[in-house]
Amino acid sequence: MPQFRNTHKLIAACAGLAFACSVFAQNPQVQPPQNVVRLSAQGAVDVQQDWLAITLGTTQEGPDAGTVQNKLKAALDAALAQARRAAAPGRLEARTGNFSLGPRYASNGKISGWQGSAELVLEGRDFALVSGTAGSLSTMNVNNVAFSLSREQRAKVEGEAQAAAVNSFKTRASEIAKEFGFAGYTLREVSVNANDQGPPPLRPRMMAMEARAALSEAPVPVEAGKSTVLVTVAGTVQLK
């Protein structure tokens, strides 16, 4: 009987070895690709910023949440109604921004009142109209000024930067192939990424209330800078 069991073990071992050999024959080990180079190239275009966004805000306090919310709503509604009268598609657009409302606590941990804030965002291509409207809104103060690129401008410039990046990538690939003694190359894989970089948002000093009243019709002083649209092309090429 022990001899019979050993024979079964030997047969099972041989069968397992035969199966392993069959799998190995059907799936030979894949050799790593040879003469493959990974590289990247960039294309950059400087362009004048053509989109202005001014964020205005107001803060209110009161003994209860309802009072504060009503004050915020009144200030926001008044500013929004005035901005809408000057609005023009593309030149000046108005939208609400962040809105927050929360309790204020005393030293004993109990609620001593409520406070909240609301924002209105004016944006568009007409810098004079946007800044002038922002300066005329008496119920809100300027919190932030930011310049950027419009969607149309960004799409146009990204196309130019992408063409430059692709040409640079192809030139580098050809030069590398030549330097290593190859006739040329074929593209294996590639990725394209774009972003734009500009100066940080401006945060103008808040005006005093009396100066605000005197200059209620004066535009907020603004001056646009430039953005650099950067496109990176990265990938691998097969030298041949």
C-alpha positions, 0 to 999 in steps of 0.5 A, spaced: 500 500 500 505 505 501 508 503 494 501 504 491 501 511 494 508 513 492 506 511 485 500 516 485 505 522 488 510 521 482 504 521 477 501 527 480 508 530 480 509 529 473 503 531 471 504 538 474 511 539 471 508 537 464 502 542 465 507 548 467 512 546 461 506 547 457 504 554 460 511 556 459 511 554 452 505 558 450 507 564 454 514 565 453 517 571 458 516 577 454 523 581 453 523 588 455 523 593 449 530 595 446 532 602 444 526 606 447 528 613 449 523 617 454 523 624 453 519 631 454 519 638 450 515 644 452 512 650 448 510 656 452 507 662 449 506 669 453 499 672 452 496 679 455 491 677 460 484 679 457 479 677 463 478 681 470 474 678 476 473 682 482 470 679 488 466 684 493 463 682 499 460 684 506 459 682 513 454 682 518 452 681 525 446 680 529 443 677 535 440 671 531 441 667 524 434 670 521 437 677 522 444 676 519 441 672 513 436 678 512 441 683 512 446 679 508 440 678 503 438 685 502 446 687 501 447 682 496 440 683 492 441 691 492 448 690 489 446 684 484 440 689 482 445 694 480 450 690 477 445 687 472 443 693 470 450 694 467 451 687 465 453 685 458 455 678 455 462 677 455 463 685 457 461 684 464 457 678 468 455 678 475 454 672 479 454 670 487 460 668 490 461 664 497 455 665 502 456 663 510 452 664 516 454 661 523 454 662 531 459 667 535 460 664 541 462 667 548 467 665 553 462 661 557 461 657 550 454 659 549 452 663 543 452 670 543 450 672 536 451 670 529 455 673 524 455 671 516 458 674 509 456 674 502 460 675 496 458 678 489 463 676 483 463 681 477 467 679 471 468 680 464 473 683 458 471 690 459 476 692 465 473 699 465 466 697 465 467 691 471 472 696 475 467 702 474 461 697 476 465 695 482 467 701 485 459 704 484 456 698 489 455 702 496 453 695 499 459 691 498 467 692 499 472 690 494 475 683 497 479 681 491 482 682 484 484 677 479 486 677 472 486 671 467 485 668 460 478 668 457 476 661 455 477 663 447 484 666 449 486 660 453 484 655 447 487 659 442 494 660 445 494 653 448 494 651 440 500 655 439 504 652 445 502 645 443 504 646 436 511 649 439 511 643 444 510 637 439 515 640 434 520 641 439 519 633 441 519 631 434 526 635 433 529 632 440 527 625 438 530 626 431 536 629 434 537 623 439 536 618 434 541 621 429 546 621 435 545 614 437 547 612 430 539 610 428 536 612 422 529 615 425 524 613 430 517 611 431 512 614 436 510 609 442 506 613 447 505 620 448 501 625 453 500 632 452 498 637 458 497 644 459 497 650 464 497 657 465 501 661 470 500 668 471 501 673 477 498 672 484 491 675 485 491 683 487 488 684 494 487 692 494 487 695 501 480 696 503 477 704 503 475 708 509 467 709 509 468 716 508 473 715 502 468 710 500 462 715 500 466 720 496 469 715 491 463 711 490 463 713 482 470 712 481 473 705 478 477 700 482 484 701 479 486 695 475 492 693 470 492 686 467 499 683 467 501 677 462 500 669 463 504 664 460 501 658 457 505 652 458 504 645 454 508 639 455 509 633 451 512 627 454 512 620 451 517 614 449 520 613 442 522 607 439 529 608 435 530 604 429 
